[in-house]
Amino acid sequence: MAALTKSEMAERLFEELGLNKREAKEIVELFFEEIRICLENNEQVKLSGFGNFDLRDKSQRPGRNPKTGEEIPISARRVVTFRPGQKLKARVEEYAGTDPQ
Amino acid sequence: MTKSELIETIAAKQAQLSSKDVELAVKTILEHMSQTLSVGERIEIRGFGSFSLHYREPRRGRNPKTGDTVELSGKYVPHFKPGKELRERVNLGLQAGL
């Protein structure tokens, strides 16, 4: 299925706001890059109406190579989680699609 | 970082645009993303991640106040899967002691 990409987002900024194509592309690029910079600095990102990007530190835990069965530890890591906001959740709930993705 | 801080940061790097323009742009991007998910379509941003919908089966829930059982119908919830670059950069932050 077709998915929304950065180029379509830039296209919409060009059409709806009249930004030139270069500016539109740069803003979309910066939008995602600034969120990444924040998260790599261990800072939460809160976009009201859309959702929050949170960070969780996970400690090392035992794991296994599923192919060989060999035990290998899974190293400590930091992961990003997304918590959708009320408004986004409500809009998505109304979607009555029949084919779960 | 909040939405308004994100707008300020982007505006500081795009001197030729007013903060009002950047504010409209950020709101338009977020609306485009919400709209896409609400019609059941995915979002794919290379190096950042992808958003899709996950289905939740119908279940029997309870009203925590009255204890009454309520039938909850199946529904979709937004899901985010971080991309490789984002995963790696966030982990490097951990290793750098941030």
N, CA and C atoms of all chains as a GROMACS GRO file, in nm:
protein
  597
    1MET      N    1   0.085  -0.120   0.000
    1MET     CA    2   0.000   0.000   0.000
    1MET      C    3   0.088   0.124   0.000
    2ALA      N    4   0.039   0.230  -0.066
    2ALA     CA    5   0.115   0.354  -0.070
    2ALA      C    6   0.125   0.412   0.070
    3ALA      N    7   0.239   0.467   0.104
    3ALA     CA    8   0.257   0.527   0.236
    3ALA      C    9   0.294   0.673   0.218
    4LEU      N   10   0.259   0.754   0.318
    4LEU     CA   11   0.297   0.895   0.316
    4LEU      C   12   0.447   0.909   0.336
    5THR      N   13   0.511   0.989   0.250
    5THR     CA   14   0.655   1.009   0.261
    5THR      C   15   0.687   1.159   0.272
    6LYS      N   16   0.816   1.188   0.296
    6LYS     CA   17   0.858   1.328   0.310
    6LYS      C   18   0.826   1.410   0.187
    7SER      N   19   0.840   1.350   0.068
    7SER     CA   20   0.818   1.431  -0.053
    7SER      C   21   0.673   1.474  -0.067
    8GLU      N   22   0.580   1.389  -0.023
    8GLU     CA   23   0.438   1.431  -0.028
    8GLU      C   24   0.409   1.538   0.076
    9MET      N   25   0.477   1.530   0.189
    9MET     CA   26   0.458   1.634   0.293
    9MET      C   27   0.507   1.768   0.240
   10ALA      N   28   0.623   1.766   0.173
   10ALA     CA   29   0.678   1.890   0.116
   10ALA      C   30   0.586   1.944   0.007
   11GLU      N   31   0.532   1.854  -0.073
   11GLU     CA   32   0.439   1.893  -0.180
   11GLU      C   33   0.318   1.967  -0.122
   12ARG      N   34   0.268   1.917  -0.009
   12ARG     CA   35   0.153   1.982   0.053
   12ARG      C   36   0.187   2.122   0.105
   13LEU      N   37   0.308   2.138   0.159
   13LEU     CA   38   0.349   2.272   0.208
   13LEU      C   39   0.360   2.370   0.092
   14PHE      N   40   0.404   2.318  -0.022
   14PHE     CA   41   0.413   2.398  -0.145
   14PHE      C   42   0.273   2.439  -0.190
   15GLU      N   43   0.181   2.343  -0.194
   15GLU     CA   44   0.045   2.370  -0.244
   15GLU      C   45  -0.038   2.455  -0.148
   16GLU      N   46  -0.033   2.421  -0.019
   16GLU     CA   47  -0.124   2.488   0.075
   16GLU      C   48  -0.070   2.617   0.132
   17LEU      N   49   0.064   2.623   0.150
   17LEU     CA   50   0.119   2.742   0.216
   17LEU      C   51   0.197   2.830   0.119
   18GLY      N   52   0.219   2.779  -0.002
   18GLY     CA   53   0.292   2.858  -0.100
   18GLY      C   54   0.440   2.872  -0.072
   19LEU      N   55   0.496   2.785   0.013
   19LEU     CA   56   0.641   2.786   0.030
   19LEU      C   57   0.703   2.740  -0.101
   20ASN      N   58   0.826   2.786  -0.133
   20ASN     CA   59   0.885   2.732  -0.254
   20ASN      C   60   0.933   2.589  -0.227
   21LYS      N   61   0.959   2.515  -0.335
   21LYS     CA   62   0.983   2.371  -0.318
   21LYS      C   63   1.106   2.342  -0.233
   22ARG      N   64   1.207   2.429  -0.245
   22ARG     CA   65   1.330   2.406  -0.166
   22ARG      C   66   1.301   2.428  -0.017
   23GLU      N   67   1.232   2.538   0.014
   23GLU     CA   68   1.197   2.567   0.154
   23GLU      C   69   1.112   2.455   0.213
   24ALA      N   70   1.014   2.411   0.135
   24ALA     CA   71   0.922   2.306   0.182
   24ALA      C   72   1.000   2.179   0.217
   25LYS      N   73   1.094   2.145   0.128
   25LYS     CA   74   1.172   2.023   0.150
   25LYS      C   75   1.260   2.038   0.274
   26GLU      N   76   1.320   2.156   0.290
   26GLU     CA   77   1.407   2.181   0.405
   26GLU      C   78   1.330   2.176   0.537
   27ILE      N   79   1.210   2.232   0.537
   27ILE     CA   80   1.131   2.231   0.661
   27ILE      C   81   1.093   2.089   0.703
   28VAL      N   82   1.052   2.009   0.606
   28VAL     CA   83   1.015   1.872   0.637
   28VAL      C   84   1.137   1.796   0.692
   29GLU      N   85   1.252   1.820   0.628
   29GLU     CA   86   1.377   1.757   0.671
   29GLU      C   87   1.411   1.800   0.815
   30LEU      N   88   1.402   1.930   0.840
   30LEU     CA   89   1.433   1.983   0.974
   30LEU      C   90   1.336   1.933   1.079
   31PHE      N   91   1.211   1.921   1.042
   31PHE     CA   92   1.108   1.874   1.135
   31PHE      C   93   1.152   1.739   1.196
   32PHE      N   94   1.188   1.645   1.110
   32PHE     CA   95   1.227   1.513   1.162
   32PHE      C   96   1.366   1.516   1.226
   33GLU      N   97   1.457   1.596   1.171
   33GLU     CA   98   1.592   1.601   1.226
   33GLU      C   99   1.593   1.662   1.366
   34GLU      N  100   1.516   1.768   1.388
   34GLU     CA  101   1.514   1.830   1.522
   34GLU      C  102   1.456   1.734   1.626
   35ILE      N  103   1.358   1.655   1.586
   35ILE     CA  104   1.303   1.554   1.679
   35ILE      C  105   1.411   1.450   1.712
   36ARG      N  106   1.486   1.408   1.608
   36ARG     CA  107   1.594   1.310   1.632
   36ARG      C  108   1.701   1.367   1.725
   37ILE      N  109   1.738   1.493   1.704
   37ILE     CA  110   1.842   1.555   1.787
   37ILE      C  111   1.798   1.557   1.934
   38CYS      N  112   1.674   1.593   1.956
   38CYS     CA  113   1.620   1.596   2.091
   38CYS      C  114   1.628   1.457   2.155
   39LEU      N  115   1.581   1.357   2.081
   39LEU     CA  116   1.576   1.222   2.135
   39LEU      C  117   1.716   1.167   2.160
   40GLU      N  118   1.812   1.202   2.074
   40GLU     CA  119   1.946   1.148   2.098
   40GLU      C  120   2.009   1.215   2.219
   41ASN      N  121   1.958   1.334   2.257
   41ASN     CA  122   2.003   1.401   2.379
   41ASN      C  123   1.920   1.361   2.500
   42ASN      N  124   1.844   1.254   2.484
   42ASN     CA  125   1.763   1.197   2.593
   42ASN      C  126   1.654   1.293   2.639
   43GLU      N  127   1.602   1.372   2.547
   43GLU     CA  128   1.495   1.464   2.582
   43GLU      C  129   1.365   1.421   2.514
   44GLN      N  130   1.258   1.412   2.593
   44GLN     CA  131   1.126   1.375   2.543
   44GLN      C  132   1.074   1.481   2.445
   45VAL      N  133   0.993   1.440   2.347
   45VAL     CA  134   0.933   1.535   2.252
   45VAL      C  135   0.781   1.524   2.264
   46LYS      N  136   0.716   1.638   2.292
   46LYS     CA  137   0.570   1.638   2.312
   46LYS      C  138   0.502   1.722   2.205
   47LEU      N  139   0.427   1.656   2.118
   47LEU     CA  140   0.357   1.727   2.011
   47LEU      C  141   0.209   1.718   2.039
   48SER      N  142   0.154   1.823   2.101
   48SER     CA  143   0.016   1.815   2.149
   48SER      C  144  -0.079   1.791   2.032
   49GLY      N  145  -0.178   1.706   2.055
   49GLY     CA  146  -0.274   1.670   1.951
   49GLY      C  147  -0.227   1.551   1.869
   50PHE      N  148  -0.096   1.527   1.866
   50PHE     CA  149  -0.042   1.416   1.789
   50PHE      C  150   0.007   1.305   1.882
   51GLY      N  151   0.108   1.336   1.963
   51GLY     CA  152   0.156   1.236   2.057
   51GLY      C  153   0.293   1.272   2.113
   52ASN      N  154   0.341   1.188   2.204
   52ASN     CA  155   0.472   1.210   2.266
   52ASN      C  156   0.570   1.101   2.225
   53PHE      N  157   0.695   1.143   2.203
   53PHE     CA  158   0.804   1.047   2.184
   53PHE      C  159   0.880   1.042   2.316
   54ASP      N  160   0.880   0.926   2.379
   54ASP     CA  161   0.946   0.908   2.508
   54ASP      C  162   1.066   0.818   2.492
   55LEU      N  163   1.155   0.820   2.594
   55LEU     CA  164   1.275   0.736   2.591
   55LEU      C  165   1.271   0.642   2.710
   56ARG      N  166   1.313   0.519   2.686
   56ARG     CA  167   1.320   0.421   2.796
   56ARG      C  168   1.454   0.352   2.793
   57ASP      N  169   1.516   0.347   2.912
   57ASP     CA  170   1.643   0.275   2.924
   57ASP      C  171   1.615   0.132   2.965
   58LYS      N  172   1.672   0.039   2.887
   58LYS     CA  173   1.652  -0.103   2.916
   58LYS      C  174   1.784  -0.160   2.965
   59SER      N  175   1.781  -0.241   3.071
   59SER     CA  176   1.906  -0.300   3.116
   59SER      C  177   1.936  -0.426   3.037
   60GLN      N  178   2.059  -0.473   3.050
   60GLN     CA  179   2.100  -0.593   2.977
   60GLN      C  180   2.014  -0.712   3.020
   61ARG      N  181   1.981  -0.799   2.922
   61ARG     CA  182   1.903  -0.918   2.958
   61ARG      C  183   1.952  -1.036   2.875
   62PRO      N  184   1.927  -1.158   2.927
   62PRO     CA  185   1.974  -1.274   2.851
   62PRO      C  186   1.891  -1.294   2.724
   63GLY      N  187   1.957  -1.331   2.618
   63GLY     CA  188   1.887  -1.358   2.493
   63GLY      C  189   1.941  -1.486   2.432
   64ARG      N  190   1.892  -1.518   2.316
   64ARG     CA  191   1.932  -1.643   2.249
   64ARG      C  192   1.936  -1.619   2.100
   65ASN      N  193   2.030  -1.678   2.034
   65ASN     CA  194   2.031  -1.677   1.888
   65ASN      C  195   1.923  -1.776   1.844
   66PRO      N  196   1.817  -1.724   1.779
   66PRO     CA  197   1.705  -1.814   1.747
   66PRO      C  198   1.744  -1.927   1.652
   67LYS      N  199   1.850  -1.907   1.574
   67LYS     CA  200   1.892  -2.011   1.478
   67LYS      C  201   1.969  -2.123   1.546
   68THR      N  202   2.068  -2.082   1.628
   68THR     CA  203   2.157  -2.183   1.686
   68THR      C  204   2.120  -2.221   1.827
   69GLY      N  205   2.034  -2.139   1.894
   69GLY     CA  206   1.998  -2.168   2.032
   69GLY      C  207   2.104  -2.121   2.131
   70GLU      N  208   2.212  -2.065   2.078
   70GLU     CA  209   2.323  -2.019   2.162
   70GLU      C  210   2.280  -1.899   2.247
   71GLU      N  211   2.320  -1.900   2.375
   71GLU     CA  212   2.285  -1.788   2.463
   71GLU      C  213   2.377  -1.669   2.441
   72ILE      N  214   2.319  -1.553   2.414
   72ILE     CA  215   2.397  -1.431   2.402
   72ILE      C  216   2.324  -1.318   2.473
   73PRO      N  217   2.397  -1.239   2.555
   73PRO     CA  218   2.328  -1.132   2.626
   73PRO      C  219   2.284  -1.021   2.532
   74ILE      N  220   2.166  -0.964   2.555
   74ILE     CA  221   2.118  -0.847   2.481
   74ILE      C  222   2.164  -0.726   2.562
   75SER      N  223   2.246  -0.642   2.500
   75SER     CA  224   2.310  -0.534   2.574
   75SER      C  225   2.211  -0.428   2.620
   76ALA      N  226   2.250  -0.351   2.722
   76ALA     CA  227   2.168  -0.241   2.770
   76ALA      C  228   2.145  -0.144   2.657
   77ARG      N  229   2.026  -0.089   2.645
   77ARG     CA  230   1.998   0.004   2.536
   77ARG      C  231   1.891   0.105   2.574
   78ARG      N  232   1.886   0.210   2.492
   78ARG     CA  233   1.782   0.311   2.510
   78ARG      C  234   1.691   0.303   2.389
   79VAL      N  235   1.560   0.300   2.412
   79VAL     CA  236   1.466   0.288   2.301
   79VAL      C  237   1.365   0.404   2.302
   80VAL      N  238   1.316   0.435   2.182
   80VAL     CA  239   1.215   0.539   2.165
   80VAL      C  240   1.078   0.474   2.164
   81THR      N  241   0.984   0.528   2.240
   81THR     CA  242   0.847   0.480   2.230
   81THR      C  243   0.757   0.598   2.194
   82PHE      N  244   0.649   0.569   2.125
   82PHE     CA  245   0.554   0.673   2.086
   82PHE      C  246   0.423   0.650   2.157
   83ARG      N  247   0.374   0.753   2.226
   83ARG     CA  248   0.241   0.745   2.289
   83ARG      C  249   0.149   0.841   2.217
   84PRO      N  250   0.055   0.788   2.138
   84PRO     CA  251  -0.035   0.877   2.064
   84PRO      C  252  -0.119   0.960   2.161
   85GLY      N  253  -0.148   1.084   2.123
   85GLY     CA  254  -0.231   1.172   2.205
   85GLY      C  255  -0.379   1.137   2.190
   86GLN      N  256  -0.460   1.192   2.281
   86GLN     CA  257  -0.605   1.165   2.281
   86GLN      C  258  -0.670   1.194   2.145
   87LYS      N  259  -0.632   1.310   2.089
   87LYS     CA  260  -0.695   1.354   1.966
   87LYS      C  261  -0.666   1.257   1.850
   88LEU      N  262  -0.539   1.216   1.839
   88LEU     CA  263  -0.502   1.123   1.732
   88LEU      C  264  -0.569   0.987   1.754
   89LYS      N  265  -0.569   0.941   1.880
   89LYS     CA  266  -0.632   0.811   1.911
   89LYS      C  267  -0.779   0.812   1.872
   90ALA      N  268  -0.848   0.922   1.906
   90ALA     CA  269  -0.991   0.931   1.874
   90ALA      C  270  -1.013   0.929   1.723
   91ARG      N  271  -0.928   1.000   1.648
   91ARG     CA  272  -0.946   1.003   1.502
   91ARG      C  273  -0.921   0.867   1.440
   92VAL      N  274  -0.821   0.796   1.491
   92VAL     CA  275  -0.785   0.666   1.435
   92VAL      C  276  -0.891   0.560   1.470
   93GLU      N  277  -0.947   0.571   1.592
   93GLU     CA  278  -1.049   0.476   1.635
   93GLU      C  279  -1.170   0.476   1.543
   94GLU      N  280  -1.197   0.592   1.484
   94GLU     CA  281  -1.312   0.603   1.396
   94GLU      C  282  -1.291   0.529   1.264
   95TYR      N  283  -1.165   0.497   1.235
   95TYR     CA  284  -1.137   0.426   1.111
   95TYR      C  285  -1.196   0.286   1.120
   96ALA      N  286  -1.286   0.254   1.027
   96ALA     CA  287  -1.358   0.127   1.034
   96ALA      C  288  -1.302   0.027   0.935
   97GLY      N  289  -1.174   0.037   0.907
   97GLY     CA  290  -1.111  -0.052   0.809
   97GLY      C  291  -1.128  -0.198   0.846
   98THR      N  292  -1.129  -0.282   0.747
   98THR     CA  293  -1.151  -0.423   0.774
   98THR      C  294  -1.024  -0.505   0.755
   99ASP      N  295  -0.919  -0.442   0.699
   99ASP     CA  296  -0.797  -0.518   0.678
   99ASP      C  297  -0.687  -0.466   0.770
  100PRO      N  298  -0.671  -0.530   0.888
  100PRO     CA  299  -0.566  -0.487   0.980
  100PRO      C  300  -0.430  -0.494   0.910
  101GLN      N  301  -0.348  -0.392   0.933
  101GLN     CA  302  -0.215  -0.389   0.869
  101GLN      C  303  -0.119  -0.480   0.943
  102MET      N  304   1.099   1.874   2.466
  102MET     CA  305   1.070   1.976   2.365
  102MET      C  306   0.921   1.970   2.330
  103THR      N  307   0.859   2.086   2.326
  103THR     CA  308   0.718   2.093   2.289
  103THR      C  309   0.706   2.137   2.143
  104LYS      N  310   0.581   2.141   2.094
  104LYS     CA  311   0.558   2.182   1.957
  104LYS      C  312   0.607   2.326   1.934
  105SER      N  313   0.579   2.414   2.029
  105SER     CA  314   0.622   2.554   2.008
  105SER      C  315   0.774   2.568   2.012
  106GLU      N  316   0.842   2.487   2.093
  106GLU     CA  317   0.989   2.489   2.094
  106GLU      C  318   1.045   2.434   1.963
  107LEU      N  319   0.978   2.332   1.910
  107LEU     CA  320   1.020   2.276   1.781
  107LEU      C  321   1.007   2.383   1.672
  108ILE      N  322   0.898   2.457   1.676
  108ILE     CA  323   0.875   2.564   1.578
  108ILE      C  324   0.985   2.670   1.588
  109GLU      N  325   1.019   2.711   1.711
  109GLU     CA  326   1.126   2.811   1.731
  109GLU      C  327   1.259   2.762   1.679
  110THR      N  328   1.291   2.637   1.708
  110THR     CA  329   1.420   2.581   1.665
  110THR      C  330   1.431   2.579   1.513
  111ILE      N  331   1.323   2.538   1.447
  111ILE     CA  332   1.325   2.533   1.300
  111ILE      C  333   1.333   2.675   1.245
  112ALA      N  334   1.257   2.768   1.304
  112ALA     CA  335   1.257   2.906   1.256
  112ALA      C  336   1.397   2.968   1.266
  113ALA      N  337   1.469   2.934   1.372
  113ALA     CA  338   1.604   2.988   1.391
  113ALA      C  339   1.698   2.941   1.281
  114LYS      N  340   1.667   2.826   1.221
  114LYS     CA  341   1.755   2.771   1.116
  114LYS      C  342   1.706   2.807   0.976
  115GLN      N  343   1.588   2.869   0.968
  115GLN     CA  344   1.531   2.907   0.838
  115GLN      C  345   1.505   3.057   0.841
  116ALA      N  346   1.613   3.135   0.838
  116ALA     CA  347   1.603   3.281   0.859
  116ALA      C  348   1.510   3.350   0.759
  117GLN      N  349   1.499   3.294   0.637
  117GLN     CA  350   1.416   3.362   0.535
  117GLN      C  351   1.267   3.345   0.559
  118LEU      N  352   1.230   3.254   0.652
  118LEU     CA  353   1.087   3.234   0.681
  118LEU      C  354   1.050   3.294   0.816
  119SER      N  355   0.930   3.349   0.827
  119SER     CA  356   0.884   3.402   0.955
  119SER      C  357   0.844   3.286   1.046
  120SER      N  358   0.841   3.309   1.178
  120SER     CA  359   0.799   3.201   1.268
  120SER      C  360   0.656   3.162   1.242
  121LYS      N  361   0.576   3.257   1.193
  121LYS     CA  362   0.437   3.227   1.159
  121LYS      C  363   0.432   3.123   1.046
  122ASP      N  364   0.516   3.143   0.944
  122ASP     CA  365   0.524   3.045   0.833
  122ASP      C  366   0.564   2.908   0.885
  123VAL      N  367   0.665   2.907   0.973
  123VAL     CA  368   0.714   2.779   1.025
  123VAL      C  369   0.605   2.713   1.111
  124GLU      N  370   0.535   2.795   1.189
  124GLU     CA  371   0.427   2.741   1.272
  124GLU      C  372   0.321   2.674   1.185
  125LEU      N  373   0.281   2.743   1.077
  125LEU     CA  374   0.182   2.686   0.986
  125LEU      C  375   0.233   2.558   0.922
  126ALA      N  376   0.363   2.559   0.886
  126ALA     CA  377   0.422   2.441   0.820
  126ALA      C  378   0.420   2.321   0.915
  127VAL      N  379   0.462   2.343   1.040
  127VAL     CA  380   0.466   2.232   1.137
  127VAL      C  381   0.324   2.179   1.161
  128LYS      N  382   0.229   2.270   1.175
  128LYS     CA  383   0.091   2.225   1.197
  128LYS      C  384   0.036   2.150   1.076
  129THR      N  385   0.073   2.197   0.957
  129THR     CA  386   0.029   2.129   0.834
  129THR      C  387   0.088   1.988   0.825
  130ILE      N  388   0.215   1.975   0.860
  130ILE     CA  389   0.280   1.842   0.857
  130ILE      C  390   0.208   1.747   0.954
  131LEU      N  391   0.184   1.795   1.077
  131LEU     CA  392   0.120   1.709   1.177
  131LEU      C  393  -0.023   1.673   1.137
  132GLU      N  394  -0.094   1.768   1.076
  132GLU     CA  395  -0.230   1.740   1.031
  132GLU      C  396  -0.229   1.637   0.918
  133HIS      N  397  -0.131   1.652   0.827
  133HIS     CA  398  -0.117   1.557   0.716
  133HIS      C  399  -0.092   1.415   0.769
  134MET      N  400  -0.008   1.406   0.871
  134MET     CA  401   0.024   1.275   0.930
  134MET      C  402  -0.099   1.216   1.000
  135SER      N  403  -0.171   1.298   1.079
  135SER     CA  404  -0.290   1.248   1.150
  135SER      C  405  -0.397   1.203   1.052
  136GLN      N  406  -0.414   1.285   0.947
  136GLN     CA  407  -0.514   1.256   0.844
  136GLN      C  408  -0.483   1.121   0.776
  137THR      N  409  -0.356   1.100   0.745
  137THR     CA  410  -0.313   0.978   0.679
  137THR      C  411  -0.345   0.856   0.764
  138LEU      N  412  -0.311   0.863   0.894
  138LEU     CA  413  -0.337   0.750   0.983
  138LEU      C  414  -0.487   0.729   1.002
  139SER      N  415  -0.564   0.838   1.003
  139SER     CA  416  -0.707   0.821   1.030
  139SER      C  417  -0.782   0.761   0.912
  140VAL      N  418  -0.718   0.752   0.795
  140VAL     CA  419  -0.782   0.678   0.686
  140VAL      C  420  -0.713   0.542   0.665
  141GLY      N  421  -0.634   0.502   0.764
  141GLY     CA  422  -0.577   0.368   0.763
  141GLY      C  423  -0.451   0.352   0.680
  142GLU      N  424  -0.388   0.465   0.643
  142GLU     CA  425  -0.264   0.454   0.564
  142GLU      C  426  -0.140   0.472   0.651
  143ARG      N  427  -0.030   0.416   0.601
  143ARG     CA  428   0.097   0.421   0.674
  143ARG      C  429   0.174   0.550   0.645
  144ILE      N  430   0.274   0.578   0.731
  144ILE     CA  431   0.368   0.688   0.707
  144ILE      C  432   0.507   0.626   0.714
  145GLU      N  433   0.590   0.653   0.617
  145GLU     CA  434   0.726   0.597   0.618
  145GLU      C  435   0.830   0.706   0.597
  146ILE      N  436   0.911   0.730   0.701
  146ILE     CA  437   1.015   0.831   0.695
  146ILE      C  438   1.149   0.761   0.714
  147ARG      N  439   1.226   0.751   0.607
  147ARG     CA  440   1.353   0.678   0.615
  147ARG      C  441   1.446   0.744   0.718
  148GLY      N  442   1.504   0.662   0.804
  148GLY     CA  443   1.597   0.713   0.905
  148GLY      C  444   1.528   0.764   1.030
  149PHE      N  445   1.396   0.775   1.024
  149PHE     CA  446   1.321   0.820   1.141
  149PHE      C  447   1.234   0.706   1.193
  150GLY      N  448   1.145   0.656   1.105
  150GLY     CA  449   1.062   0.545   1.146
  150GLY      C  450   0.934   0.539   1.067
  151SER      N  451   0.847   0.445   1.101
  151SER     CA  452   0.720   0.434   1.031
  151SER      C  453   0.606   0.430   1.131
  152PHE      N  454   0.494   0.485   1.088
  152PHE     CA  455   0.372   0.484   1.167
  152PHE      C  456   0.271   0.397   1.093
  153SER      N  457   0.200   0.314   1.168
  153SER     CA  458   0.096   0.232   1.106
  153SER      C  459  -0.014   0.212   1.210
  154LEU      N  460  -0.118   0.138   1.173
  154LEU     CA  461  -0.224   0.110   1.269
  154LEU      C  462  -0.214  -0.035   1.313
  155HIS      N  463  -0.238  -0.056   1.442
  155HIS     CA  464  -0.249  -0.192   1.493
  155HIS      C  465  -0.393  -0.215   1.536
  156TYR      N  466  -0.441  -0.336   1.512
  156TYR     CA  467  -0.579  -0.369   1.545
  156TYR      C  468  -0.588  -0.424   1.687
  157ARG      N  469  -0.685  -0.378   1.763
  157ARG     CA  470  -0.712  -0.434   1.897
  157ARG      C  471  -0.843  -0.512   1.890
  158GLU      N  472  -0.837  -0.639   1.927
  158GLU     CA  473  -0.955  -0.725   1.924
  158GLU      C  474  -1.065  -0.671   2.015
  159PRO      N  475  -1.192  -0.700   1.982
  159PRO     CA  476  -1.300  -0.662   2.074
  159PRO      C  477  -1.279  -0.735   2.207
  160ARG      N  478  -1.315  -0.673   2.316
  160ARG     CA  479  -1.300  -0.742   2.445
  160ARG      C  480  -1.408  -0.694   2.542
  161ARG      N  481  -1.419  -0.771   2.650
  161ARG     CA  482  -1.514  -0.736   2.754
  161ARG      C  483  -1.438  -0.656   2.859
  162GLY      N  484  -1.479  -0.532   2.881
  162GLY     CA  485  -1.410  -0.450   2.981
  162GLY      C  486  -1.501  -0.425   3.099
  163ARG      N  487  -1.450  -0.346   3.193
  163ARG     CA  488  -1.527  -0.313   3.311
  163ARG      C  489  -1.525  -0.164   3.336
  164ASN      N  490  -1.636  -0.110   3.377
  164ASN     CA  491  -1.640   0.029   3.422
  164ASN      C  492  -1.577   0.032   3.562
  165PRO      N  493  -1.462   0.098   3.578
  165PRO     CA  494  -1.391   0.091   3.706
  165PRO      C  495  -1.474   0.151   3.821
  166LYS      N  496  -1.567   0.239   3.792
  166LYS     CA  497  -1.646   0.302   3.899
  166LYS      C  498  -1.756   0.208   3.949
  167THR      N  499  -1.832   0.151   3.852
  167THR     CA  500  -1.949   0.074   3.891
  167THR      C  501  -1.923  -0.077   3.892
  168GLY      N  502  -1.814  -0.120   3.825
  168GLY     CA  503  -1.785  -0.262   3.817
  168GLY      C  504  -1.866  -0.333   3.709
  169ASP      N  505  -1.953  -0.261   3.639
  169ASP     CA  506  -2.034  -0.320   3.532
  169ASP      C  507  -1.946  -0.367   3.416
  170THR      N  508  -1.984  -0.480   3.355
  170THR     CA  509  -1.912  -0.522   3.235
  170THR      C  510  -1.963  -0.442   3.116
  171VAL      N  511  -1.869  -0.407   3.026
  171VAL     CA  512  -1.908  -0.337   2.903
  171VAL      C  513  -1.840  -0.408   2.787
  172GLU      N  514  -1.912  -0.420   2.677
  172GLU     CA  515  -1.855  -0.480   2.557
  172GLU      C  516  -1.777  -0.372   2.481
  173LEU      N  517  -1.647  -0.394   2.461
  173LEU     CA  518  -1.568  -0.297   2.386
  173LEU      C  519  -1.544  -0.353   2.246
  174SER      N  520  -1.579  -0.274   2.145
  174SER     CA  521  -1.564  -0.325   2.009
  174SER      C  522  -1.416  -0.317   1.967
  175GLY      N  523  -1.382  -0.388   1.860
  175GLY     CA  524  -1.247  -0.384   1.808
  175GLY      C  525  -1.214  -0.244   1.762
  176LYS      N  526  -1.086  -0.207   1.769
  176LYS     CA  527  -1.048  -0.073   1.724
  176LYS      C  528  -0.904  -0.071   1.674
  177TYR      N  529  -0.868   0.037   1.608
  177TYR     CA  530  -0.731   0.055   1.562
  177TYR      C  531  -0.660   0.155   1.650
  178VAL      N  532  -0.532   0.131   1.676
  178VAL     CA  533  -0.450   0.226   1.752
  178VAL      C  534  -0.323   0.258   1.672
  179PRO      N  535  -0.275   0.384   1.681
  179PRO     CA  536  -0.153   0.420   1.608
  179PRO      C  537  -0.032   0.350   1.669
  180HIS      N  538   0.062   0.310   1.582
  180HIS     CA  539   0.184   0.244   1.628
  180HIS      C  540   0.304   0.305   1.558
  181PHE      N  541   0.413   0.326   1.632
  181PHE     CA  542   0.536   0.381   1.573
  181PHE      C  543   0.649   0.281   1.587
  182LYS      N  544   0.722   0.259   1.477
  182LYS     CA  545   0.839   0.173   1.480
  182LYS      C  546   0.960   0.258   1.442
  183PRO      N  547   1.051   0.281   1.536
  183PRO     CA  548   1.167   0.366   1.507
  183PRO      C  549   1.253   0.305   1.396
  184GLY      N  550   1.307   0.390   1.310
  184GLY     CA  551   1.395   0.345   1.202
  184GLY      C  552   1.537   0.323   1.252
  185LYS      N  553   1.620   0.265   1.166
  185LYS     CA  554   1.755   0.225   1.205
  185LYS      C  555   1.839   0.343   1.254
  186GLU      N  556   1.837   0.454   1.178
  186GLU     CA  557   1.921   0.568   1.216
  186GLU      C  558   1.878   0.624   1.352
  187LEU      N  559   1.748   0.637   1.373
  187LEU     CA  560   1.699   0.689   1.502
  187LEU      C  561   1.739   0.596   1.616
  188ARG      N  562   1.723   0.466   1.595
  188ARG     CA  563   1.760   0.368   1.699
  188ARG      C  564   1.907   0.381   1.735
  189GLU      N  565   1.990   0.391   1.631
  189GLU     CA  566   2.134   0.397   1.655
  189GLU      C  567   2.175   0.526   1.725
  190ARG      N  568   2.119   0.639   1.680
  190ARG     CA  569   2.157   0.768   1.739
  190ARG      C  570   2.115   0.777   1.885
  191VAL      N  571   1.998   0.726   1.917
  191VAL     CA  572   1.948   0.730   2.055
  191VAL      C  573   2.036   0.643   2.146
  192ASN      N  574   2.082   0.530   2.091
  192ASN     CA  575   2.169   0.442   2.166
  192ASN      C  576   2.307   0.501   2.189
  193LEU      N  577   2.356   0.576   2.089
  193LEU     CA  578   2.486   0.641   2.105
  193LEU      C  579   2.477   0.744   2.217
  194GLY      N  580   2.361   0.809   2.230
  194GLY     CA  581   2.339   0.904   2.338
  194GLY      C  582   2.355   0.836   2.473
  195LEU      N  583   2.302   0.716   2.484
  195LEU     CA  584   2.314   0.639   2.609
  195LEU      C  585   2.460   0.610   2.638
  196GLN      N  586   2.533   0.565   2.533
  196GLN     CA  587   2.674   0.533   2.552
  196GLN      C  588   2.758   0.656   2.585
  197ALA      N  589   2.713   0.773   2.537
  197ALA     CA  590   2.786   0.898   2.565
  197ALA      C  591   2.752   0.949   2.705
  198GLY      N  592   2.666   0.876   2.776
  198GLY     CA  593   2.633   0.913   2.913
  198GLY      C  594   2.530   1.022   2.924
  199LEU      N  595   2.450   1.043   2.820
  199LEU     CA  596   2.345   1.146   2.826
  199LEU      C  597   2.220   1.093   2.896
   0.00000   0.00000   0.00000
